Amino acid sequence: MTASHSDSLVVLFGATAGAYGAKLGSDERELILLVWQVVDLQNKKVGTLHKSLVKADNLDLSDQCREVSGLTPEGLSKAEPLDRVLQQFSQLVSSDLKVLGRSSYTLCSDGQLLIRQVLHPETSKKNYLLSDCFYSFYDLRKEFHTCYPSSAAVKDQTIKTMAEYLGLGTDEAEEDFGVWQVKTMVAIIFSMLSEDHVFTEPETVKHKYETGPCSKSETVDSETVIRARGLPWQSSDQDIARFFKGLNIAKGGVALCLNSQGRRNGEALVRFVNSEQRDLALERHKHHMGSRYIEVYKATGEEFLKIAGGTSNEVAQFLSKENQVIIRMRGLPFTATQEDVLGFLGSECPVTGGKEGLLFVKYPDGRPTGDAFVLFSCEEYAQNALKKHKEILGKRYIELFRSTAAEVQQVLNRYMSTPLIPTLPTPIIPVIPPPYTIATGSIRDCVRLRGLPYTAGIDDILEFMGDATGDIKPHGVHMVLNQQGRPSGDAFIQMKSADKAFMVAQKCHKKMMKDRYVEVFQCSGEEMNFVLMGGTLNRSGLSPPPCKLPCLSPPAYAAFQTAAVIPAEAAALYQPQALLPSTRTPQASAAAPPAVTYYPAQAAQLYMNYTAYYPSPPVSPTTVGYIAAPPGAVAAAATATHTPILPQPGALVRMQGLPYNTGMKEILSFFQGYQLQADSILMLYNFSGQPSGEALVTFPSLDLAKQAVAERNGQLLGSRCVQLYLV
């Protein structure tokens, strides 16, 4: 019942059980009062003034609410619930319009908060359907400033200051709470009408979130972007838009963040249409999505483009079909075709455009990753598709999730930029490891981070440190692992000077990373080395490492006196963990130089040319490439001069699609009859040290390797179909 040029206004005022004024709605408290009155703009007449109490689910009123409103839980307990009050509102407004001989109206409220921060979020949580009139309203403060440009700025306006500017003699104490506010707002409107002010451009609230692609060439204003943390992992862009209900998100403005394994990490970047909407979004910090509270922080346009921006024409064409529901399929057989996927989905969930609505994710060399994205024209078809979650296609079960345009961009960008090793080159190119210096001495130019989330990576640490990242020494981020090789929650960072370390410790101590606060202490290189060698560092001083408990202390490293030789393209695969010495043959031990302690002063590192990511030294996993397990043959080969770092001579076969609990015995059994030994197998790990589902197997000869690929490719290991590639 709205129009672009309404002939009436409905002046609306409300209050919640919590904060009042500029903080209305910021504490997530429920609405307890609505007061309204119809104003005939043409004849300058008014309808009946109505006041309705609202029965909230939680009648515990804040002290401010009791003091300002004079309401009590006892009085509210007899009121109607919100859905009934909204029905009465529509009926009474229609009745008043009829009496005044008017046909259309637009709401007018004191500012943005009542409509955007109270009514829309609360009705969304309670699954009430708001009528169309609540999606368009006039902000009296903005209209007043337009009519009276010399008045105070919009953000400083209140009903009282506007009345005082006009010299209106109204006494707040003479009227009930809410009644005075509405009467004064009506008087202000009549004063504006006497100045020939015309209400023509109402504020609008978007009915639904619009999906769409984002190009890296776009310019994104940093004043419009926020970062939301603590999201349930299964949250979709529509769920996030619902959390910010009442605020206008830009088209394609929800970008779910993925971790290094391509899975959602509970964070999202959200872009709003302007800075005003972004500032309102920041007021929803620690509001709830279900039972979880969501943290909301400022972010930058560069961060948004890094996550949501794309350059692929194929992706842009795929996402060009607007208002489509996107579903991600994961775990597809590598041989799956478009026809196979369409057949799997069936006629009950037709794909938009048939084959054109499918997008397979591939590696740069064209090999399938097992992921695909699918477009559906409506929610019903998408729901039917999601019912097929974990059903079987071929010999593999398929996972289906809701997805977003930004996730499509991220996944494609990630796979197209990840360093891969489809084949190992025949020529052996020497790579000379530069000397690597770990800090020593008593200068306090390092900081220790304690209490990191166990999922935190180097990117998270760099973001946590903010502008101070420019003061980190090259290769200066060191993650500390426990005896199981998993993140311990600690990290050390080498800064360029003691002053820089002091500033970081002061600025970042007890700052939040994800859902945890992190302690930051200034320390010296000597203290850092003590901890990295297995000792402890706390406020009471240093405790030496447990020298008689080798199982609790990190293993020794070999000090390589000569340049290691490794295929150049394999450098990203064979991480320093592959060089850990384990059981050696007597000959290898005799040839090897003396071992040095964990975190040596001069340690060799394979050069990977990823300095932008601050990769850690050999004693800690990095966020780049695979992490190889430490078979003895690899360590033995590493100590030999000009010897390829491969498990043993022969032909190499790559296994993909392994169950994550696969061990050496299972792989040996899988290749029974092919003359393999345990040290022929190199298990591969992902960025967080977990099994990646891949392994490298060295066969005694090329003929045996070819025979194994021909005979065993596509066979089951456990419940998974294993793919084999001759490398």
C-alpha positions in Angstrom: 0.0 0.0 0.0 2.9 2.3 -0.8 3.5 4.7 -3.7 6.4 6.7 -4.9 4.5 9.9 -4.0 2.3 8.9 -1.1 -0.4 11.3 0.0 0.0 10.4 3.6 2.7 9.6 6.2 2.4 7.2 9.1 4.7 8.6 11.8 6.1 5.7 13.7 8.0 5.5 17.0 9.2 2.4 18.9 11.2 1.2 21.9 12.9 -2.1 22.9 13.5 -3.7 26.3 17.1 -2.6 26.2 19.1 0.4 24.8 17.5 3.6 23.8 18.4 6.5 21.5 21.6 6.1 19.4 22.1 2.5 20.6 18.5 1.3 19.8 18.7 -2.3 18.5 22.5 -2.7 19.1 21.8 -5.1 22.1 19.4 -7.4 20.2 16.6 -6.7 22.7 13.0 -7.2 21.6 10.5 -4.5 20.7 8.1 -3.6 23.6 6.3 -0.5 22.3 4.9 1.0 19.0 3.2 4.4 18.7 1.9 5.8 15.4 -0.3 8.4 13.8 -1.4 9.0 10.2 -0.7 12.5 8.7 -2.6 13.7 5.6 0.1 15.7 3.7 -2.4 17.5 1.4 -5.0 18.6 3.9 -2.6 18.8 6.9 -4.8 16.6 9.0 -4.0 13.8 11.4 -5.7 10.5 12.3 -6.0 8.9 15.7 -2.9 8.5 17.7 -2.4 4.8 18.6 -0.1 3.3 21.3 0.4 -0.5 21.5 2.5 -2.4 24.1 4.2 -5.5 22.8 4.7 -8.7 24.8 8.3 -9.8 24.4 9.6 -13.3 24.9 12.0 -11.9 27.5 10.3 -9.4 29.8 13.5 -8.5 31.7 13.8 -4.8 31.1 17.1 -2.9 31.3 17.5 -0.2 33.9 17.6 2.5 31.1 14.4 1.1 29.6 12.6 1.2 33.0 13.8 4.8 33.7 13.1 6.3 30.3 9.8 4.5 29.4 8.3 3.9 32.8 7.1 0.4 31.6 7.2 -2.7 33.8 7.3 -6.4 33.1 3.9 -6.8 34.8 2.3 -4.3 32.4 3.9 -5.9 29.3 2.9 -9.4 30.3 -0.7 -8.5 29.5 0.2 -7.1 26.0 -0.2 -8.8 22.6 2.8 -10.5 20.9 4.5 -8.7 18.0 2.7 -10.6 15.2 -0.7 -9.6 16.6 0.4 -6.0 17.1 1.6 -5.8 13.5 -1.7 -7.1 12.3 -3.5 -4.5 14.4 -1.2 -1.8 13.0 -2.1 -2.6 9.4 -5.9 -2.7 10.2 -5.9 0.6 12.2 -3.8 2.4 9.5 -6.2 1.3 6.8 -9.1 2.4 8.9 -7.6 5.9 9.5 -6.7 6.4 5.9 -10.3 5.6 4.9 -11.6 8.2 7.4 -9.2 10.8 6.0 -10.1 9.9 2.4 -6.5 8.9 1.5 -5.3 5.8 -0.4 -1.6 5.4 0.1 1.0 6.0 2.8 4.7 5.8 3.6 6.2 5.3 7.1 8.2 8.1 8.7 10.5 7.3 11.6 13.0 9.2 13.7 16.2 7.9 12.0 17.1 4.5 10.6 17.2 2.3 13.7 13.6 1.4 14.4 13.0 0.0 10.9 16.4 -1.4 10.0 17.9 -2.5 13.4 14.8 -3.5 15.3 11.8 -4.5 13.2 13.5 -6.3 10.3 16.0 -8.3 12.4 13.4 -9.3 15.0 10.7 -10.4 12.6 13.3 -12.3 10.6 14.4 -14.2 13.6 10.8 -15.0 14.6 9.9 -15.9 11.0 7.2 -13.2 10.8 6.4 -11.7 7.4 6.6 -7.9 7.3 4.2 -6.1 5.0 5.6 -4.1 2.1 5.1 -0.8 3.9 8.1 -1.6 6.1 10.4 -1.8 3.1 10.1 2.0 2.3 10.2 4.8 4.8 11.3 8.4 5.3 14.1 9.3 7.7 12.8 12.4 9.4 16.3 13.5 10.4 17.5 13.5 6.8 14.3 15.2 5.5 14.7 17.9 8.3 18.3 18.6 7.3 17.3 18.9 3.7 14.6 21.3 4.6 16.8 23.2 7.1 20.4 22.9 5.8 21.7 25.2 8.6 20.5 22.7 11.3 22.8 20.2 13.0 24.3 17.3 11.1 22.0 14.3 10.5 23.9 12.0 13.0 23.5 14.6 15.7 19.8 15.2 15.3 17.2 14.0 17.8 13.5 14.7 18.1 14.3 17.2 20.9 17.0 19.1 19.0 14.8 19.4 15.9 11.9 20.7 18.0 14.2 23.2 19.7 15.6 24.4 16.3 12.0 25.2 15.3 11.1 26.7 18.7 8.3 24.2 19.3 7.1 24.5 22.9 6.4 20.9 23.7 7.0 19.4 27.2 8.2 15.8 27.2 7.2 15.3 30.9 3.5 16.1 30.1 2.9 13.1 27.9 3.3 9.3 28.1 6.5 7.8 26.7 6.2 7.5 22.9 3.1 9.8 22.7 5.2 13.0 23.1 7.7 11.7 20.5 5.0 11.1 17.9 3.2 14.4 18.6 6.4 16.3 18.3 7.4 14.5 15.0 4.0 15.5 13.6 4.5 19.1 14.6 8.0 19.1 12.9 6.4 17.6 9.7 3.8 20.4 9.6 6.5 23.0 10.1 8.4 21.5 7.1 5.2 21.5 5.0 4.8 25.2 5.7 8.3 25.6 4.1 7.0 23.8 1.0 9.1 20.7 1.7 8.1 17.7 -0.4 8.6 14.1 0.6 9.7 12.4 -2.6 12.7 10.1 -2.1 12.1 7.5 0.7 14.7 5.2 2.1 14.4 1.6 0.8 15.1 -1.8 2.4 16.0 -4.6 0.0 13.5 -7.4 0.0 16.1 -10.1 -0.9 19.8 -10.4 -1.4 20.9 -10.3 -5.1 23.7 -12.6 -6.1 26.2 -11.7 -8.9 29.8 -11.9 -9.9 32.5 -9.4 -8.9 35.5 -8.5 -11.1 39.0 -7.8 -9.7 39.0 -4.7 -11.8 36.1 -3.2 -9.8 36.8 -0.5 -7.2 35.4 -1.3 -3.8 35.2 1.4 -1.2 36.7 0.2 2.1 34.1 2.2 4.0 31.5 -0.3 2.8 33.0 -3.7 3.8 32.9 -5.7 7.1 34.3 -9.0 8.1 31.9 -11.4 10.0 33.5 -14.2 12.1 32.2 -17.2 14.0 29.7 -18.2 11.3 28.4 -21.8 11.3 30.4 -23.6 8.6 27.3 -24.5 6.6 26.1 -20.9 6.4 25.1 -19.7 2.9 25.1 -16.2 1.5 21.4 -16.1 2.1 21.9 -17.0 5.8 24.4 -14.1 6.1 22.0 -11.7 4.3 19.3 -12.8 6.8 21.6 -12.0 9.7 22.0 -8.5 8.3 18.3 -8.2 7.5 17.1 -4.6 7.2 20.5 -3.5 5.8 21.2 -3.2 2.1 24.0 -5.5 0.9 25.5 -4.7 -2.5 24.7 -7.1 -5.3 27.0 -10.1 -5.0 28.3 -8.5 -1.8 28.6 -11.7 0.4 31.9 -13.5 0.1 32.4 -16.6 2.2 36.1 -17.2 3.1 37.8 -20.5 2.5 40.7 -22.0 4.3 43.8 -23.5 2.6 41.9 -26.8 2.0 39.1 -25.0 0.2 36.6 -25.4 3.0 34.8 -22.6 4.7 36.5 -21.2 7.8 33.6 -19.5 9.5 34.3 -16.0 8.1 32.7 -13.9 5.4 33.4 -10.5 3.9 30.2 -8.4 3.3 30.0 -5.4 1.1 27.1 -2.9 1.7 25.7 -0.2 -0.7 27.2 2.7 1.3 29.1 3.5 4.5 25.9 4.3 6.5 24.7 0.7 6.0 28.2 -0.6 6.9 28.2 1.4 10.2 24.8 0.0 11.1 26.2 -3.5 10.4 29.0 -2.9 12.8 26.4 -2.3 15.5 25.4 -6.0 15.1 28.7 -7.1 16.6 28.1 -10.3 18.7 24.5 -10.6 17.6 23.3 -14.2 17.3 22.8 -16.5 14.3 21.0 -19.4 16.0 22.9 -20.2 19.1 26.2 -18.6 17.9 27.2 -15.0 18.3 28.8 -13.4 15.3 31.7 -11.0 15.5 31.6 -8.0 13.1 34.7 -5.9 12.3 35.7 -3.4 9.7 37.5 -4.8 6.5 38.9 -3.3 3.3 37.9 -3.2 -0.3 41.2 -5.0 -1.1 40.3 -7.8 1.2 36.9 -8.2 -0.5 38.4 -8.2 -4.0 41.0 -10.8 -2.9 38.2 -13.1 -1.9 35.3 -12.3 -4.3 37.1 -10.9 -7.3 37.5 -13.0 -10.4 39.1 -12.7 -13.8 37.9 -15.9 -15.6 35.5 -15.3 -18.5 34.2 -18.9 -18.0 33.2 -18.1 -14.4 31.7 -14.7 -15.4 29.6 -16.4 -18.0 28.5 -19.1 -15.6 27.5 -16.5 -13.0 25.8 -14.2 -15.5 22.5 -15.9 -15.0 21.1 -13.9 -12.1 18.9 -15.0 -9.2 20.1 -18.5 -9.4 20.7 -20.8 -6.4 24.3 -22.2 -6.5 25.1 -25.7 -5.2 28.6 -27.0 -4.8 29.3 -30.7 -5.5 32.4 -32.2 -4.0 34.0 -35.7 -4.4 33.0 -36.4 -8.0 34.8 -39.2 -9.8 37.5 -37.8 -11.9 35.9 -39.5 -14.9 32.5 -37.9 -14.3 30.9 -36.2 -17.3 28.2 -33.5 -17.6 25.7 -36.3 -18.5 26.7 -38.2 -15.4 26.1 -35.2 -13.1 22.8 -34.4 -14.8 21.7 -38.0 -14.4 22.7 -38.0 -10.8 20.6 -34.9 -10.0 17.6 -36.3 -11.9 14.5 -34.7 -13.3 13.2 -33.5 -9.9 16.0 -30.9 -9.7 16.6 -29.7 -13.3 19.8 -27.7 -13.8 19.4 -24.2 -15.3 20.3 -24.3 -18.9 21.2 -28.0 -18.8 25.0 -28.4 -19.4 25.4 -24.6 -19.3 24.4 -24.7 -15.7 27.4 -26.9 -14.7 30.9 -25.7 -14.0 33.6 -28.3 -13.4 36.6 -27.1 -11.4 39.9 -28.2 -13.0 43.6 -27.9 -12.3 45.7 -25.7 -14.7 46.7 -28.8 -16.7 43.0 -29.7 -17.3 42.8 -32.5 -14.7 39.5 -32.6 -12.8 39.6 -31.8 -9.1 36.4 -33.6 -8.2 34.5 -30.3 -7.6 31.7 -28.8 -9.6 29.1 -26.0 -9.2 25.5 -26.2 -10.3 22.9 -23.6 -10.9 19.2 -24.0 -10.0 16.4 -21.6 -10.9 14.5 -21.8 -7.6 14.9 -22.9 -3.9 12.7 -26.0 -4.5 15.0 -27.5 -7.0 18.0 -26.7 -4.8 16.4 -28.4 -1.8 15.7 -31.5 -3.9 19.4 -31.5 -4.9 20.6 -31.2 -1.3 18.6 -34.3 -0.4 21.1 -36.2 -2.5 23.9 -35.3 -0.1 26.3 -38.3 0.2 24.5 -40.4 -2.4 26.7 -42.5 -4.7 27.8 -41.6 -8.2 30.0 -44.3 -9.7 31.9 -45.6 -6.7 32.1 -42.4 -4.7 29.6 -40.6 -2.4 29.0 -37.0 -3.4 28.8 -34.0 -0.9 26.5 -31.2 -1.8 26.5 -27.8 -0.1 24.9 -24.4 -0.7 27.4 -22.0 -2.3 27.8 -18.5 -3.5 29.2 -16.5 -6.4 32.2 -15.5 -4.3 32.9 -19.1 -3.4 32.9 -20.0 -7.1 35.5 -17.3 -7.7 37.6 -18.4 -4.7 37.7 -22.0 -5.6 38.5 -21.4 -9.3 41.2 -18.8 -8.3 42.7 -21.2 -5.7 43.0 -24.2 -8.1 44.3 -22.1 -10.9 47.0 -20.5 -8.8 48.1 -23.4 -6.6 51.5 -24.7 -7.3 50.9 -28.2 -8.7 53.3 -31.0 -9.9 51.5 -32.9 -12.6 54.8 -34.4 -13.8 58.3 -34.5 -12.6 60.8 -33.3 -15.2 63.5 -35.6 -16.5 66.5 -33.3 -16.1 67.7 -32.7 -12.6 68.2 -29.0 -11.9 70.4 -28.1 -8.9 68.8 -25.8 -6.4 71.2 -24.2 -4.0 69.8 -23.6 -0.6 70.7 -20.2 0.8 71.9 -20.1 4.4 69.1 -19.5 6.8 69.7 -17.6 10.1 67.6 -18.1 13.2 67.8 -15.2 15.6 70.2 -15.5 18.5 71.3 -13.2 21.3 69.6 -11.2 24.0 68.2 -8.4 21.9 64.4 -8.4 22.4 63.6 -8.1 18.7 61.1 -11.0 18.6 57.5 -11.5 19.8 55.7 -14.6 21.0 52.1 -15.1 20.2 50.3 -17.4 22.6 46.8 -18.8 22.5 46.4 -18.9 18.7 43.4 -20.8 17.4 44.6 -24.2 16.3 43.3 -23.5 12.8 45.3 -20.3 12.5 47.8 -20.1 9.6 50.4 -17.6 8.6 47.8 -15.5 6.7 45.8 -15.2 9.8 48.8 -14.0 11.8 49.7 -11.4 9.2 46.1 -10.1 9.2 46.2 -10.1 13.0 49.3 -7.9 13.0 47.9 -5.4 10.6 50.3 -2.7 9.5 53.1 -4.2 11.5 53.6 -6.9 8.9 55.9 -4.5 7.1 58.3 -4.7 10.0 58.6 -8.5 10.0 62.0 -9.9 8.8 61.9 -12.1 5.7 61.0 -15.6 6.6 60.4 -14.4 10.1 57.1 -16.2 11.1 57.7 -19.5 13.0 54.8 -21.7 13.9 55.5 -24.0 16.9 54.3 -27.6 16.7 53.6 -30.1 19.5 55.1 -33.6 19.6 52.4 -34.8 17.3 53.4 -32.3 14.7 50.2 -30.3 15.1 50.0 -26.5 15.8 50.5 -25.8 19.5 48.8 -22.4 19.6 52.2 -20.6 19.8 54.2 -18.7 17.2 57.3 -16.6 17.2 57.9 -13.6 14.9 61.2 -12.0 14.2 60.8 -8.2 13.9 63.3 -5.8 12.3 64.2 -4.1 15.7 63.5 -4.3 19.4 61.4 -1.1 19.1 59.2 -2.7 16.5 58.7 -5.8 18.6 57.8 -3.6 21.6 55.2 -1.7 19.6 53.6 -4.9 18.3 53.4 -6.4 21.8 51.7 -3.2 23.1 49.3 -2.9 20.2 48.3 -6.6 19.7 48.3 -8.0 23.3 44.9 -9.6 24.0 43.6 -8.7 20.6 41.0 -11.1 19.1 41.9 -13.7 16.4 38.8 -15.4 15.3 37.0 -16.4 18.6 40.1 -16.2 20.9 42.2 -13.5 22.3 45.9 -13.8 21.7 48.6 -12.9 24.2 51.6 -11.1 22.6 55.0 -10.9 24.5 58.3 -9.3 23.5 61.2 -11.7 23.8 64.7 -12.3 22.5 66.1 -14.6 19.9 67.7 -16.7 22.6 64.4 -17.1 24.5 62.7 -18.0 21.2 65.3 -20.7 20.5 64.8 -22.2 24.0 61.1 -22.7 23.3 61.6 -24.0 19.8 64.1 -26.6 21.2 61.4 -27.8 23.6 61.9 -25.6 26.6 59.3 -23.4 28.2 59.1 -19.6 28.5 56.8 -17.8 30.9 56.8 -14.9 33.2 58.9 -16.8 35.7 61.7 -17.3 33.2 63.2 -20.1 31.1 63.0 -23.8 31.6 65.4 -25.9 29.6 64.1 -28.5 27.1 63.6 -32.1 28.4 66.9 -33.5 27.0 66.2 -37.1 28.3 62.8 -37.3 26.7 63.5 -37.5 23.0 59.8 -38.3 22.3 58.9 -35.0 23.7 61.7 -33.1 22.0 61.8 -32.3 18.3 64.1 -34.6 16.3 67.5 -33.5 15.1 68.2 -32.0 11.7 71.0 -32.8 9.4 73.3 -29.9 8.5 73.8 -30.1 4.8 77.3 -29.0 3.7 76.6 -29.2 0.0 73.8 -28.0 -2.2 70.8 -30.3 -2.3 69.6 -31.3 -5.7 65.9 -31.4 -6.5 63.8 -31.1 -9.5 62.8 -27.4 -9.7 59.1 -28.1 -10.1 59.1 -30.4 -7.2 60.5 -27.9 -4.8 57.0 -27.0 -3.6 56.2 -30.6 -2.9 59.3 -31.8 -1.0 59.0 -29.6 2.1 61.8 -29.6 4.7 59.9 -32.2 6.8 60.9 -34.7 4.1 64.5 -34.2 5.3 63.9 -35.4 8.8 66.4 -38.2 9.5 64.9 -41.4 10.7 66.3 -44.9 10.6 69.4 -44.9 8.4 71.5 -47.6 7.0 75.1 -47.9 8.4 76.5 -46.6 5.2 74.2 -43.6 5.1 75.1 -42.8 8.7 78.8 -42.9 8.0 78.5 -40.6 5.0 76.3 -38.1 6.7 77.9 -35.0 8.4 77.3 -34.6 12.2 73.8 -33.8 13.2 73.0 -30.4 14.8 70.3 -29.4 17.2 66.7 -28.6 16.3 66.6 -25.0 15.0 70.3 -24.8 14.1 71.9 -21.4 13.8 72.6 -22.1 10.2 70.1 -24.4 8.6 69.6 -25.3 4.9 66.3 -24.6 3.4 65.0 -25.6 -0.1 64.3 -22.4 -1.9 60.7 -22.2 -3.0 60.3 -18.6 -4.1 57.3 -17.9 -1.9 58.7 -15.2 0.3 55.5 -13.2 0.0 53.9 -15.8 2.2 56.6 -15.6 4.9 57.3 -19.3 4.8 58.7 -20.6 8.1 62.2 -22.2 8.4 62.8 -25.9 8.1 61.5 -26.7 11.6 58.0 -25.6 11.0 55.4 -26.3 8.3 54.5 -23.5 5.9 51.3 -22.4 4.3 52.7 -23.3 0.9 52.6 -26.6 -0.9 52.4 -30.1 0.5 54.2 -31.4 3.6 55.9 -34.7 3.1 56.2 -37.3 5.8 59.7 -38.3 6.9 60.6 -41.7 5.3 64.2 -42.8 6.1 65.2 -43.1 2.5 64.4 -39.5 1.8 66.6 -38.3 4.7 69.4 -40.6 3.6 69.2 -39.3 0.0 69.2 -35.7 1.3 72.7 -36.1 2.8 74.3 -37.4 -0.4 76.0 -35.0 -2.7 74.2 -34.3 -6.0 71.6 -37.0 -5.4 67.9 -36.4 -6.3 65.7 -36.2 -3.2 63.4 -39.1 -4.1 62.5 -42.1 -2.0 64.6 -44.4 -4.2 65.5 -44.9 -7.9 62.8 -46.0 -10.2 59.5 -44.7 -11.6 57.1 -42.6 -9.6 53.3 -43.1 -9.4 51.0 -40.6 -7.8 47.9 -41.8 -5.9 44.8 -39.6 -5.4 41.6 -40.2 -3.6 43.0 -42.2 -0.7 40.9 -42.5 2.5 42.3 -40.1 5.0 43.2 -42.9 7.4 45.2 -44.8 4.9 48.6 -46.0 6.1 51.7 -47.7 4.6 50.2 -51.2 5.2 47.1 -50.4 3.2 49.1 -49.1 0.2 51.4 -52.1 0.3 48.4 -54.4 0.3 46.9 -52.4 -2.6 50.0 -52.9 -4.6 50.6 -56.5 -3.5 52.8 -58.4 -6.0 54.7 -55.2 -7.3 57.9 -55.7 -5.2 57.4 -52.6 -3.1 59.0 -51.7 0.3 57.7 -49.5 3.0 60.2 -46.7 2.2 58.9 -46.7 -1.4 55.9 -44.8 -0.2 55.7 -41.1 0.5 52.5 -39.9 2.2 51.5 -36.3 1.4 49.9 -33.9 3.8 48.0 -30.7 3.3 48.7 -27.2 4.6 47.6 -27.9 8.2 49.5 -31.2 8.5 46.5 -33.5 7.9 46.6 -36.3 5.3 45.8 -35.0 1.9 44.5 -38.2 0.4 47.5 -38.5 -1.9 50.8 -40.4 -1.9 53.8 -40.9 -4.1 55.0 -44.5 -4.7 58.3 -45.4 -6.3 58.4 -48.6 -8.3 61.6 -50.6 -9.1 61.1 -50.0 -12.8 59.1 -48.1 -15.3 57.5 -51.2 -16.7 56.2 -52.2 -13.3 54.9 -48.7 -12.7 53.0 -48.7 -16.1 51.6 -52.2 -15.3 50.4 -51.0 -11.8 48.7 -47.9 -13.3 47.0 -50.1 -16.0 45.8 -52.7 -13.6 45.1 -50.8 -10.4 43.8 -47.4 -11.6 40.2 -46.9 -10.5 40.3 -49.8 -8.0 38.8 -49.4 -4.5 40.9 -48.9 -1.4 38.6 -49.1 1.5 35.5 -47.3 0.3 37.3 -44.9 -2.1 38.1 -45.2 -5.7 41.8 -44.5 -6.1 43.2 -42.7 -9.2 46.8 -43.5 -10.3 49.0 -41.3 -12.5 52.5 -42.0 -13.9 54.7 -39.1 -12.9 
